[in-house]
Amino acid sequence: MAERRKYKKRYCKYCESKVEFMDYKDAALLKNTLSERFKIMPRRLTGNCKRHQDMATIAIKRARAAAIIPYTISRKEVVINPFEIIGR
Ligand SMILES: [Zn+2]
């Protein structure tokens, strides 16, 4: 239950900021859908709508292929804030 509370907000963050197109180079946008281990978060946790979740999934996979975000993260790196690596 404590785990759940972290993702309490149910609204779609992308709808709120009126995101029409998600660029795979825009890591700051994608981080809403990524967990701290750079895994794609399921929609039931992020509260993203179907449309934006699909867009984010495609963009994240492209970003991984382009080495903008890592596929996996080592145990040491999890301790620090992963989004500091990406930058805002
Ligand atoms: Zn949305």
PDB file of the backbone (N, CA, C, O) and the ligand in Angstrom, with CONECT records:
HET     ZN  A 101       1
ATOM      1  N   MET A   1       0.829  -1.215   0.000  1.00  0.00           N
ATOM      2  CA  MET A   1       0.000   0.000   0.000  1.00  0.00           C
ATOM      3  C   MET A   1       0.859   1.258   0.000  1.00  0.00           C
ATOM      4  O   MET A   1       0.538   2.245  -0.662  1.00  0.00           O
ATOM      5  N   ALA A   2       1.936   1.209   0.739  1.00  0.00           N
ATOM      6  CA  ALA A   2       2.826   2.377   0.780  1.00  0.00           C
ATOM      7  C   ALA A   2       3.399   2.648  -0.598  1.00  0.00           C
ATOM      8  O   ALA A   2       3.646   3.793  -0.977  1.00  0.00           O
ATOM      9  N   GLU A   3       3.604   1.571  -1.334  1.00  0.00           N
ATOM     10  CA  GLU A   3       4.130   1.692  -2.692  1.00  0.00           C
ATOM     11  C   GLU A   3       3.134   2.425  -3.585  1.00  0.00           C
ATOM     12  O   GLU A   3       3.508   3.208  -4.458  1.00  0.00           O
ATOM     13  N   ARG A   4       1.886   2.154  -3.345  1.00  0.00           N
ATOM     14  CA  ARG A   4       0.848   2.717  -4.201  1.00  0.00           C
ATOM     15  C   ARG A   4       0.688   4.213  -4.031  1.00  0.00           C
ATOM     16  O   ARG A   4       0.420   4.938  -4.989  1.00  0.00           O
ATOM     17  N   ARG A   5       0.853   4.654  -2.829  1.00  0.00           N
ATOM     18  CA  ARG A   5       0.552   6.055  -2.534  1.00  0.00           C
ATOM     19  C   ARG A   5       1.427   7.010  -3.356  1.00  0.00           C
ATOM     20  O   ARG A   5       1.059   8.152  -3.631  1.00  0.00           O
ATOM     21  N   LYS A   6       2.584   6.498  -3.729  1.00  0.00           N
ATOM     22  CA  LYS A   6       3.529   7.313  -4.490  1.00  0.00           C
ATOM     23  C   LYS A   6       2.938   7.754  -5.829  1.00  0.00           C
ATOM     24  O   LYS A   6       3.258   8.834  -6.325  1.00  0.00           O
ATOM     25  N   TYR A   7       2.087   6.928  -6.406  1.00  0.00           N
ATOM     26  CA  TYR A   7       1.543   7.231  -7.733  1.00  0.00           C
ATOM     27  C   TYR A   7       0.055   7.535  -7.632  1.00  0.00           C
ATOM     28  O   TYR A   7      -0.746   7.080  -8.448  1.00  0.00           O
ATOM     29  N   LYS A   8      -0.286   8.290  -6.646  1.00  0.00           N
ATOM     30  CA  LYS A   8      -1.697   8.493  -6.343  1.00  0.00           C
ATOM     31  C   LYS A   8      -2.430   9.283  -7.423  1.00  0.00           C
ATOM     32  O   LYS A   8      -3.584   9.004  -7.750  1.00  0.00           O
ATOM     33  N   LYS A   9      -1.732  10.269  -7.962  1.00  0.00           N
ATOM     34  CA  LYS A   9      -2.393  11.156  -8.919  1.00  0.00           C
ATOM     35  C   LYS A   9      -2.879  10.386 -10.136  1.00  0.00           C
ATOM     36  O   LYS A   9      -2.101   9.676 -10.773  1.00  0.00           O
ATOM     37  N   ARG A  10      -4.120  10.515 -10.454  1.00  0.00           N
ATOM     38  CA  ARG A  10      -4.711   9.680 -11.479  1.00  0.00           C
ATOM     39  C   ARG A  10      -4.871  10.388 -12.819  1.00  0.00           C
ATOM     40  O   ARG A  10      -5.161   9.737 -13.823  1.00  0.00           O
ATOM     41  N   TYR A  11      -4.692  11.677 -12.856  1.00  0.00           N
ATOM     42  CA  TYR A  11      -4.904  12.397 -14.109  1.00  0.00           C
ATOM     43  C   TYR A  11      -3.731  12.169 -15.054  1.00  0.00           C
ATOM     44  O   TYR A  11      -2.637  11.792 -14.633  1.00  0.00           O
ATOM     45  N   CYS A  12      -3.975  12.400 -16.310  1.00  0.00           N
ATOM     46  CA  CYS A  12      -2.912  12.247 -17.304  1.00  0.00           C
ATOM     47  C   CYS A  12      -2.103  13.533 -17.357  1.00  0.00           C
ATOM     48  O   CYS A  12      -2.620  14.602 -17.682  1.00  0.00           O
ATOM     49  N   LYS A  13      -0.825  13.404 -17.031  1.00  0.00           N
ATOM     50  CA  LYS A  13       0.032  14.600 -16.983  1.00  0.00           C
ATOM     51  C   LYS A  13       0.216  15.215 -18.360  1.00  0.00           C
ATOM     52  O   LYS A  13       0.409  16.422 -18.498  1.00  0.00           O
ATOM     53  N   TYR A  14       0.152  14.364 -19.371  1.00  0.00           N
ATOM     54  CA  TYR A  14       0.370  14.873 -20.728  1.00  0.00           C
ATOM     55  C   TYR A  14      -0.846  15.645 -21.225  1.00  0.00           C
ATOM     56  O   TYR A  14      -0.711  16.637 -21.940  1.00  0.00           O
ATOM     57  N   CYS A  15      -2.027  15.184 -20.841  1.00  0.00           N
ATOM     58  CA  CYS A  15      -3.235  15.917 -21.209  1.00  0.00           C
ATOM     59  C   CYS A  15      -3.241  17.278 -20.517  1.00  0.00           C
ATOM     60  O   CYS A  15      -3.625  18.294 -21.096  1.00  0.00           O
ATOM     61  N   GLU A  16      -2.807  17.264 -19.269  1.00  0.00           N
ATOM     62  CA  GLU A  16      -2.829  18.506 -18.499  1.00  0.00           C
ATOM     63  C   GLU A  16      -1.920  19.554 -19.133  1.00  0.00           C
ATOM     64  O   GLU A  16      -2.275  20.731 -19.198  1.00  0.00           O
ATOM     65  N   SER A  17      -0.750  19.129 -19.599  1.00  0.00           N
ATOM     66  CA  SER A  17       0.163  20.080 -20.236  1.00  0.00           C
ATOM     67  C   SER A  17      -0.054  20.131 -21.747  1.00  0.00           C
ATOM     68  O   SER A  17       0.753  20.708 -22.476  1.00  0.00           O
ATOM     69  N   LYS A  18      -1.139  19.530 -22.209  1.00  0.00           N
ATOM     70  CA  LYS A  18      -1.548  19.597 -23.614  1.00  0.00           C
ATOM     71  C   LYS A  18      -0.447  19.171 -24.582  1.00  0.00           C
ATOM     72  O   LYS A  18      -0.101  19.895 -25.516  1.00  0.00           O
ATOM     73  N   VAL A  19       0.087  17.994 -24.340  1.00  0.00           N
ATOM     74  CA  VAL A  19       1.126  17.449 -25.202  1.00  0.00           C
ATOM     75  C   VAL A  19       0.456  16.809 -26.419  1.00  0.00           C
ATOM     76  O   VAL A  19      -0.338  15.877 -26.291  1.00  0.00           O
ATOM     77  N   GLU A  20       0.789  17.322 -27.589  1.00  0.00           N
ATOM     78  CA  GLU A  20       0.206  16.776 -28.817  1.00  0.00           C
ATOM     79  C   GLU A  20       1.137  15.760 -29.470  1.00  0.00           C
ATOM     80  O   GLU A  20       0.688  14.772 -30.051  1.00  0.00           O
ATOM     81  N   PHE A  21       2.426  16.014 -29.367  1.00  0.00           N
ATOM     82  CA  PHE A  21       3.411  15.120 -29.959  1.00  0.00           C
ATOM     83  C   PHE A  21       4.558  14.928 -28.986  1.00  0.00           C
ATOM     84  O   PHE A  21       5.056  15.890 -28.402  1.00  0.00           O
ATOM     85  N   MET A  22       4.969  13.698 -28.814  1.00  0.00           N
ATOM     86  CA  MET A  22       6.030  13.409 -27.884  1.00  0.00           C
ATOM     87  C   MET A  22       7.322  13.117 -28.627  1.00  0.00           C
ATOM     88  O   MET A  22       7.422  12.140 -29.369  1.00  0.00           O
ATOM     89  N   ASP A  23       8.290  13.963 -28.422  1.00  0.00           N
ATOM     90  CA  ASP A  23       9.568  13.774 -29.093  1.00  0.00           C
ATOM     91  C   ASP A  23      10.426  12.817 -28.269  1.00  0.00           C
ATOM     92  O   ASP A  23      10.520  12.948 -27.048  1.00  0.00           O
ATOM     93  N   TYR A  24      11.041  11.866 -28.937  1.00  0.00           N
ATOM     94  CA  TYR A  24      11.870  10.913 -28.186  1.00  0.00           C
ATOM     95  C   TYR A  24      13.110  11.573 -27.610  1.00  0.00           C
ATOM     96  O   TYR A  24      13.746  11.022 -26.712  1.00  0.00           O
ATOM     97  N   LYS A  25      13.465  12.762 -28.124  1.00  0.00           N
ATOM     98  CA  LYS A  25      14.629  13.471 -27.603  1.00  0.00           C
ATOM     99  C   LYS A  25      14.296  14.245 -26.336  1.00  0.00           C
ATOM    100  O   LYS A  25      15.192  14.688 -25.617  1.00  0.00           O
ATOM    101  N   ASP A  26      13.021  14.404 -26.070  1.00  0.00           N
ATOM    102  CA  ASP A  26      12.596  15.177 -24.907  1.00  0.00           C
ATOM    103  C   ASP A  26      12.462  14.265 -23.695  1.00  0.00           C
ATOM    104  O   ASP A  26      11.368  13.807 -23.364  1.00  0.00           O
ATOM    105  N   ALA A  27      13.584  14.010 -23.042  1.00  0.00           N
ATOM    106  CA  ALA A  27      13.604  13.067 -21.929  1.00  0.00           C
ATOM    107  C   ALA A  27      12.796  13.581 -20.740  1.00  0.00           C
ATOM    108  O   ALA A  27      12.266  12.790 -19.961  1.00  0.00           O
ATOM    109  N   ALA A  28      12.703  14.891 -20.602  1.00  0.00           N
ATOM    110  CA  ALA A  28      11.953  15.459 -19.483  1.00  0.00           C
ATOM    111  C   ALA A  28      10.481  15.084 -19.575  1.00  0.00           C
ATOM    112  O   ALA A  28       9.815  14.899 -18.556  1.00  0.00           O
ATOM    113  N   LEU A  29       9.981  14.974 -20.791  1.00  0.00           N
ATOM    114  CA  LEU A  29       8.589  14.571 -20.987  1.00  0.00           C
ATOM    115  C   LEU A  29       8.404  13.095 -20.660  1.00  0.00           C
ATOM    116  O   LEU A  29       7.428  12.703 -20.021  1.00  0.00           O
ATOM    117  N   LEU A  30       9.354  12.288 -21.108  1.00  0.00           N
ATOM    118  CA  LEU A  30       9.221  10.842 -20.976  1.00  0.00           C
ATOM    119  C   LEU A  30       9.362  10.372 -19.541  1.00  0.00           C
ATOM    120  O   LEU A  30       8.870   9.301 -19.182  1.00  0.00           O
ATOM    121  N   LYS A  31      10.027  11.164 -18.723  1.00  0.00           N
ATOM    122  CA  LYS A  31      10.290  10.708 -17.363  1.00  0.00           C
ATOM    123  C   LYS A  31       9.011  10.518 -16.556  1.00  0.00           C
ATOM    124  O   LYS A  31       9.005   9.803 -15.553  1.00  0.00           O
ATOM    125  N   ASN A  32       7.933  11.154 -16.991  1.00  0.00           N
ATOM    126  CA  ASN A  32       6.657  10.941 -16.303  1.00  0.00           C
ATOM    127  C   ASN A  32       6.206   9.495 -16.383  1.00  0.00           C
ATOM    128  O   ASN A  32       5.486   9.009 -15.510  1.00  0.00           O
ATOM    129  N   THR A  33       6.629   8.818 -17.426  1.00  0.00           N
ATOM    130  CA  THR A  33       6.191   7.440 -17.647  1.00  0.00           C
ATOM    131  C   THR A  33       7.257   6.433 -17.252  1.00  0.00           C
ATOM    132  O   THR A  33       7.024   5.226 -17.323  1.00  0.00           O
ATOM    133  N   LEU A  34       8.424   6.913 -16.838  1.00  0.00           N
ATOM    134  CA  LEU A  34       9.502   6.002 -16.474  1.00  0.00           C
ATOM    135  C   LEU A  34       9.608   5.857 -14.961  1.00  0.00           C
ATOM    136  O   LEU A  34       9.422   6.817 -14.213  1.00  0.00           O
ATOM    137  N   SER A  35       9.906   4.650 -14.533  1.00  0.00           N
ATOM    138  CA  SER A  35      10.156   4.448 -13.111  1.00  0.00           C
ATOM    139  C   SER A  35      11.588   4.850 -12.800  1.00  0.00           C
ATOM    140  O   SER A  35      12.333   5.232 -13.702  1.00  0.00           O
ATOM    141  N   GLU A  36      11.978   4.769 -11.536  1.00  0.00           N
ATOM    142  CA  GLU A  36      13.333   5.173 -11.170  1.00  0.00           C
ATOM    143  C   GLU A  36      14.383   4.204 -11.715  1.00  0.00           C
ATOM    144  O   GLU A  36      15.573   4.519 -11.726  1.00  0.00           O
ATOM    145  N   ARG A  37      13.951   3.047 -12.160  1.00  0.00           N
ATOM    146  CA  ARG A  37      14.870   2.121 -12.822  1.00  0.00           C
ATOM    147  C   ARG A  37      14.700   2.164 -14.337  1.00  0.00           C
ATOM    148  O   ARG A  37      15.104   1.240 -15.042  1.00  0.00           O
ATOM    149  N   PHE A  38      14.119   3.210 -14.814  1.00  0.00           N
ATOM    150  CA  PHE A  38      13.940   3.442 -16.250  1.00  0.00           C
ATOM    151  C   PHE A  38      13.077   2.381 -16.922  1.00  0.00           C
ATOM    152  O   PHE A  38      13.260   2.071 -18.099  1.00  0.00           O
ATOM    153  N   LYS A  39      12.162   1.846 -16.185  1.00  0.00           N
ATOM    154  CA  LYS A  39      11.204   0.935 -16.796  1.00  0.00           C
ATOM    155  C   LYS A  39       9.948   1.734 -17.154  1.00  0.00           C
ATOM    156  O   LYS A  39       9.645   2.752 -16.533  1.00  0.00           O
ATOM    157  N   ILE A  40       9.247   1.265 -18.139  1.00  0.00           N
ATOM    158  CA  ILE A  40       8.013   1.954 -18.524  1.00  0.00           C
ATOM    159  C   ILE A  40       6.932   1.622 -17.512  1.00  0.00           C
ATOM    160  O   ILE A  40       6.639   0.454 -17.255  1.00  0.00           O
ATOM    161  N   MET A  41       6.355   2.644 -16.951  1.00  0.00           N
ATOM    162  CA  MET A  41       5.338   2.449 -15.925  1.00  0.00           C
ATOM    163  C   MET A  41       4.010   2.068 -16.569  1.00  0.00           C
ATOM    164  O   MET A  41       3.641   2.621 -17.605  1.00  0.00           O
ATOM    165  N   PRO A  42       3.296   1.131 -15.964  1.00  0.00           N
ATOM    166  CA  PRO A  42       1.976   0.797 -16.506  1.00  0.00           C
ATOM    167  C   PRO A  42       0.991   1.938 -16.283  1.00  0.00           C
ATOM    168  O   PRO A  42       1.146   2.759 -15.379  1.00  0.00           O
ATOM    169  N   ARG A  43       0.007   1.959 -17.111  1.00  0.00           N
ATOM    170  CA  ARG A  43      -0.946   3.059 -17.108  1.00  0.00           C
ATOM    171  C   ARG A  43      -1.731   3.155 -15.802  1.00  0.00           C
ATOM    172  O   ARG A  43      -2.123   4.242 -15.377  1.00  0.00           O
ATOM    173  N   ARG A  44      -1.953   2.008 -15.178  1.00  0.00           N
ATOM    174  CA  ARG A  44      -2.723   2.037 -13.934  1.00  0.00           C
ATOM    175  C   ARG A  44      -1.966   2.752 -12.815  1.00  0.00           C
ATOM    176  O   ARG A  44      -2.572   3.194 -11.839  1.00  0.00           O
ATOM    177  N   LEU A  45      -0.656   2.864 -12.953  1.00  0.00           N
ATOM    178  CA  LEU A  45       0.124   3.578 -11.937  1.00  0.00           C
ATOM    179  C   LEU A  45       0.325   5.049 -12.291  1.00  0.00           C
ATOM    180  O   LEU A  45       0.277   5.912 -11.415  1.00  0.00           O
ATOM    181  N   THR A  46       0.548   5.331 -13.557  1.00  0.00           N
ATOM    182  CA  THR A  46       0.832   6.712 -13.933  1.00  0.00           C
ATOM    183  C   THR A  46      -0.443   7.521 -14.092  1.00  0.00           C
ATOM    184  O   THR A  46      -0.429   8.736 -13.897  1.00  0.00           O
ATOM    185  N   GLY A  47      -1.545   6.870 -14.443  1.00  0.00           N
ATOM    186  CA  GLY A  47      -2.778   7.603 -14.692  1.00  0.00           C
ATOM    187  C   GLY A  47      -2.814   8.217 -16.076  1.00  0.00           C
ATOM    188  O   GLY A  47      -3.705   9.010 -16.381  1.00  0.00           O
ATOM    189  N   ASN A  48      -1.859   7.860 -16.913  1.00  0.00           N
ATOM    190  CA  ASN A  48      -1.858   8.373 -18.282  1.00  0.00           C
ATOM    191  C   ASN A  48      -3.072   7.841 -19.046  1.00  0.00           C
ATOM    192  O   ASN A  48      -3.578   6.756 -18.761  1.00  0.00           O
ATOM    193  N   CYS A  49      -3.519   8.618 -20.006  1.00  0.00           N
ATOM    194  CA  CYS A  49      -4.593   8.120 -20.860  1.00  0.00           C
ATOM    195  C   CYS A  49      -3.987   7.181 -21.900  1.00  0.00           C
ATOM    196  O   CYS A  49      -2.771   7.156 -22.088  1.00  0.00           O
ATOM    197  N   LYS A  50      -4.832   6.417 -22.569  1.00  0.00           N
ATOM    198  CA  LYS A  50      -4.354   5.424 -23.530  1.00  0.00           C
ATOM    199  C   LYS A  50      -3.500   6.064 -24.623  1.00  0.00           C
ATOM    200  O   LYS A  50      -2.426   5.572 -24.968  1.00  0.00           O
ATOM    201  N   ARG A  51      -4.004   7.164 -25.153  1.00  0.00           N
ATOM    202  CA  ARG A  51      -3.339   7.846 -26.261  1.00  0.00           C
ATOM    203  C   ARG A  51      -1.910   8.263 -25.880  1.00  0.00           C
ATOM    204  O   ARG A  51      -0.954   8.004 -26.611  1.00  0.00           O
ATOM    205  N   HIS A  52      -1.795   8.914 -24.720  1.00  0.00           N
ATOM    206  CA  HIS A  52      -0.482   9.401 -24.323  1.00  0.00           C
ATOM    207  C   HIS A  52       0.434   8.272 -23.860  1.00  0.00           C
ATOM    208  O   HIS A  52       1.650   8.345 -24.037  1.00  0.00           O
ATOM    209  N   GLN A  53      -0.139   7.244 -23.276  1.00  0.00           N
ATOM    210  CA  GLN A  53       0.677   6.103 -22.865  1.00  0.00           C
ATOM    211  C   GLN A  53       1.312   5.440 -24.086  1.00  0.00           C
ATOM    212  O   GLN A  53       2.489   5.081 -24.070  1.00  0.00           O
ATOM    213  N   ASP A  54       0.518   5.283 -25.140  1.00  0.00           N
ATOM    214  CA  ASP A  54       1.040   4.695 -26.374  1.00  0.00           C
ATOM    215  C   ASP A  54       2.138   5.561 -26.966  1.00  0.00           C
ATOM    216  O   ASP A  54       3.175   5.062 -27.402  1.00  0.00           O
ATOM    217  N   MET A  55       1.893   6.870 -26.975  1.00  0.00           N
ATOM    218  CA  MET A  55       2.895   7.796 -27.498  1.00  0.00           C
ATOM    219  C   MET A  55       4.182   7.723 -26.692  1.00  0.00           C
ATOM    220  O   MET A  55       5.277   7.698 -27.254  1.00  0.00           O
ATOM    221  N   ALA A  56       4.041   7.689 -25.362  1.00  0.00           N
ATOM    222  CA  ALA A  56       5.206   7.640 -24.486  1.00  0.00           C
ATOM    223  C   ALA A  56       5.974   6.334 -24.681  1.00  0.00           C
ATOM    224  O   ALA A  56       7.205   6.328 -24.695  1.00  0.00           O
ATOM    225  N   THR A  57       5.245   5.231 -24.831  1.00  0.00           N
ATOM    226  CA  THR A  57       5.893   3.935 -25.016  1.00  0.00           C
ATOM    227  C   THR A  57       6.744   3.919 -26.276  1.00  0.00           C
ATOM    228  O   THR A  57       7.883   3.453 -26.254  1.00  0.00           O
ATOM    229  N   ILE A  58       6.201   4.421 -27.362  1.00  0.00           N
ATOM    230  CA  ILE A  58       6.950   4.479 -28.626  1.00  0.00           C
ATOM    231  C   ILE A  58       8.161   5.384 -28.470  1.00  0.00           C
ATOM    232  O   ILE A  58       9.266   5.041 -28.890  1.00  0.00           O
ATOM    233  N   ALA A  59       7.940   6.545 -27.860  1.00  0.00           N
ATOM    234  CA  ALA A  59       9.021   7.520 -27.706  1.00  0.00           C
ATOM    235  C   ALA A  59      10.134   6.966 -26.816  1.00  0.00           C
ATOM    236  O   ALA A  59      11.315   7.173 -27.092  1.00  0.00           O
ATOM    237  N   ILE A  60       9.752   6.261 -25.749  1.00  0.00           N
ATOM    238  CA  ILE A  60      10.754   5.707 -24.836  1.00  0.00           C
ATOM    239  C   ILE A  60      11.583   4.644 -25.554  1.00  0.00           C
ATOM    240  O   ILE A  60      12.802   4.590 -25.393  1.00  0.00           O
ATOM    241  N   LYS A  61      10.924   3.806 -26.340  1.00  0.00           N
ATOM    242  CA  LYS A  61      11.653   2.764 -27.053  1.00  0.00           C
ATOM    243  C   LYS A  61      12.627   3.370 -28.064  1.00  0.00           C
ATOM    244  O   LYS A  61      13.732   2.866 -28.262  1.00  0.00           O
ATOM    245  N   ARG A  62      12.195   4.458 -28.696  1.00  0.00           N
ATOM    246  CA  ARG A  62      13.105   5.148 -29.620  1.00  0.00           C
ATOM    247  C   ARG A  62      14.263   5.772 -28.861  1.00  0.00           C
ATOM    248  O   ARG A  62      15.414   5.694 -29.290  1.00  0.00           O
ATOM    249  N   ALA A  63      13.952   6.391 -27.734  1.00  0.00           N
ATOM    250  CA  ALA A  63      14.991   7.041 -26.935  1.00  0.00           C
ATOM    251  C   ALA A  63      16.017   6.028 -26.440  1.00  0.00           C
ATOM    252  O   ALA A  63      17.208   6.329 -26.366  1.00  0.00           O
ATOM    253  N   ARG A  64      15.548   4.817 -26.100  1.00  0.00           N
ATOM    254  CA  ARG A  64      16.474   3.764 -25.676  1.00  0.00           C
ATOM    255  C   ARG A  64      17.400   3.372 -26.813  1.00  0.00           C
ATOM    256  O   ARG A  64      18.604   3.209 -26.618  1.00  0.00           O
ATOM    257  N   ALA A  65      16.836   3.222 -27.991  1.00  0.00           N
ATOM    258  CA  ALA A  65      17.639   2.844 -29.153  1.00  0.00           C
ATOM    259  C   ALA A  65      18.644   3.929 -29.483  1.00  0.00           C
ATOM    260  O   ALA A  65      19.739   3.644 -29.967  1.00  0.00           O
ATOM    261  N   ALA A  66      18.273   5.175 -29.223  1.00  0.00           N
ATOM    262  CA  ALA A  66      19.166   6.301 -29.494  1.00  0.00           C
ATOM    263  C   ALA A  66      20.080   6.598 -28.314  1.00  0.00           C
ATOM    264  O   ALA A  66      20.810   7.590 -28.329  1.00  0.00           O
ATOM    265  N   ALA A  67      20.046   5.746 -27.293  1.00  0.00           N
ATOM    266  CA  ALA A  67      20.915   5.864 -26.110  1.00  0.00           C
ATOM    267  C   ALA A  67      20.695   7.160 -25.344  1.00  0.00           C
ATOM    268  O   ALA A  67      21.612   7.652 -24.686  1.00  0.00           O
ATOM    269  N   ILE A  68      19.496   7.716 -25.419  1.00  0.00           N
ATOM    270  CA  ILE A  68      19.195   8.911 -24.630  1.00  0.00           C
ATOM    271  C   ILE A  68      18.853   8.513 -23.196  1.00  0.00           C
ATOM    272  O   ILE A  68      19.256   9.180 -22.243  1.00  0.00           O
ATOM    273  N   ILE A  69      18.107   7.421 -23.057  1.00  0.00           N
ATOM    274  CA  ILE A  69      17.849   6.864 -21.734  1.00  0.00           C
ATOM    275  C   ILE A  69      18.350   5.421 -21.727  1.00  0.00           C
ATOM    276  O   ILE A  69      18.317   4.750 -22.758  1.00  0.00           O
ATOM    277  N   PRO A  70      18.818   4.936 -20.558  1.00  0.00           N
ATOM    278  CA  PRO A  70      19.352   3.567 -20.523  1.00  0.00           C
ATOM    279  C   PRO A  70      18.253   2.505 -20.543  1.00  0.00           C
ATOM    280  O   PRO A  70      17.125   2.751 -20.116  1.00  0.00           O
ATOM    281  N   TYR A  71      18.599   1.340 -21.038  1.00  0.00           N
ATOM    282  CA  TYR A  71      17.673   0.207 -21.000  1.00  0.00           C
ATOM    283  C   TYR A  71      17.539  -0.299 -19.565  1.00  0.00           C
ATOM    284  O   TYR A  71      16.438  -0.518 -19.058  1.00  0.00           O
ATOM    285  N   THR A  72      18.674  -0.473 -18.942  1.00  0.00           N
ATOM    286  CA  THR A  72      18.700  -0.953 -17.569  1.00  0.00           C
ATOM    287  C   THR A  72      19.614  -0.047 -16.767  1.00  0.00           C
ATOM    288  O   THR A  72      20.368   0.754 -17.318  1.00  0.00           O
ATOM    289  N   ILE A  73      19.531  -0.189 -15.466  1.00  0.00           N
ATOM    290  CA  ILE A  73      20.347   0.659 -14.605  1.00  0.00           C
ATOM    291  C   ILE A  73      20.932  -0.224 -13.508  1.00  0.00           C
ATOM    292  O   ILE A  73      20.254  -1.099 -12.969  1.00  0.00           O
ATOM    293  N   SER A  74      22.196   0.020 -13.187  1.00  0.00           N
ATOM    294  CA  SER A  74      22.848  -0.830 -12.202  1.00  0.00           C
ATOM    295  C   SER A  74      22.382  -0.468 -10.800  1.00  0.00           C
ATOM    296  O   SER A  74      21.777   0.581 -10.583  1.00  0.00           O
ATOM    297  N   ARG A  75      22.669  -1.341  -9.865  1.00  0.00           N
ATOM    298  CA  ARG A  75      22.160  -1.163  -8.514  1.00  0.00           C
ATOM    299  C   ARG A  75      22.722   0.109  -7.859  1.00  0.00           C
ATOM    300  O   ARG A  75      22.037   0.761  -7.071  1.00  0.00           O
ATOM    301  N   LYS A  76      23.943   0.446  -8.187  1.00  0.00           N
ATOM    302  CA  LYS A  76      24.549   1.649  -7.602  1.00  0.00           C
ATOM    303  C   LYS A  76      23.829   2.913  -8.061  1.00  0.00           C
ATOM    304  O   LYS A  76      23.611   3.848  -7.290  1.00  0.00           O
ATOM    305  N   GLU A  77      23.471   2.909  -9.339  1.00  0.00           N
ATOM    306  CA  GLU A  77      22.903   4.128  -9.897  1.00  0.00           C
ATOM    307  C   GLU A  77      21.479   4.405  -9.429  1.00  0.00           C
ATOM    308  O   GLU A  77      20.984   5.527  -9.533  1.00  0.00           O
ATOM    309  N   VAL A  78      20.831   3.370  -8.917  1.00  0.00           N
ATOM    310  CA  VAL A  78      19.445   3.547  -8.476  1.00  0.00           C
ATOM    311  C   VAL A  78      19.369   4.491  -7.276  1.00  0.00           C
ATOM    312  O   VAL A  78      18.368   5.177  -7.070  1.00  0.00           O
ATOM    313  N   VAL A  79      20.448   4.512  -6.492  1.00  0.00           N
ATOM    314  CA  VAL A  79      20.446   5.310  -5.270  1.00  0.00           C
ATOM    315  C   VAL A  79      20.298   6.801  -5.574  1.00  0.00           C
ATOM    316  O   VAL A  79      19.548   7.510  -4.903  1.00  0.00           O
ATOM    317  N   ILE A  80      21.020   7.264  -6.589  1.00  0.00           N
ATOM    318  CA  ILE A  80      20.907   8.674  -6.946  1.00  0.00           C
ATOM    319  C   ILE A  80      19.655   8.891  -7.781  1.00  0.00           C
ATOM    320  O   ILE A  80      19.058   7.949  -8.303  1.00  0.00           O
ATOM    321  N   ASN A  81      19.286  10.123  -7.890  1.00  0.00           N
ATOM    322  CA  ASN A  81      18.093  10.460  -8.685  1.00  0.00           C
ATOM    323  C   ASN A  81      18.391  10.272 -10.172  1.00  0.00           C
ATOM    324  O   ASN A  81      19.231  10.978 -10.730  1.00  0.00           O
ATOM    325  N   PRO A  82      17.706   9.320 -10.815  1.00  0.00           N
ATOM    326  CA  PRO A  82      18.023   9.028 -12.223  1.00  0.00           C
ATOM    327  C   PRO A  82      17.734  10.187 -13.154  1.00  0.00           C
ATOM    328  O   PRO A  82      18.320  10.272 -14.233  1.00  0.00           O
ATOM    329  N   PHE A  83      16.845  11.078 -12.761  1.00  0.00           N
ATOM    330  CA  PHE A  83      16.471  12.165 -13.661  1.00  0.00           C
ATOM    331  C   PHE A  83      17.481  13.296 -13.648  1.00  0.00           C
ATOM    332  O   PHE A  83      17.402  14.227 -14.448  1.00  0.00           O
ATOM    333  N   GLU A  84      18.446  13.203 -12.715  1.00  0.00           N
ATOM    334  CA  GLU A  84      19.539  14.159 -12.764  1.00  0.00           C
ATOM    335  C   GLU A  84      20.487  13.824 -13.902  1.00  0.00           C
ATOM    336  O   GLU A  84      21.180  14.697 -14.425  1.00  0.00           O
ATOM    337  N   ILE A  85      20.512  12.549 -14.281  1.00  0.00           N
ATOM    338  CA  ILE A  85      21.340  12.132 -15.410  1.00  0.00           C
ATOM    339  C   ILE A  85      20.790  12.740 -16.701  1.00  0.00           C
ATOM    340  O   ILE A  85      21.530  13.268 -17.531  1.00  0.00           O
ATOM    341  N   ILE A  86      19.494  12.649 -16.835  1.00  0.00           N
ATOM    342  CA  ILE A  86      18.852  13.180 -18.028  1.00  0.00           C
ATOM    343  C   ILE A  86      18.911  14.706 -18.038  1.00  0.00           C
ATOM    344  O   ILE A  86      19.181  15.317 -19.072  1.00  0.00           O
ATOM    345  N   GLY A  87      18.663  15.305 -16.901  1.00  0.00           N
ATOM    346  CA  GLY A  87      18.572  16.761 -16.830  1.00  0.00           C
ATOM    347  C   GLY A  87      17.169  17.203 -17.191  1.00  0.00           C
ATOM    348  O   GLY A  87      16.378  16.439 -17.745  1.00  0.00           O
ATOM    349  N   ARG A  88      16.880  18.436 -16.872  1.00  0.00           N
ATOM    350  CA  ARG A  88      15.516  18.901 -17.125  1.00  0.00           C
ATOM    351  C   ARG A  88      15.439  19.806 -18.339  1.00  0.00           C
ATOM    352  O   ARG A  88      14.359  20.282 -18.687  1.00  0.00           O
TER     353      ARG A  88
HETATM  354 ZN    ZN A 101      -3.380  12.096 -22.037  1.00  0.00          ZN2+
END
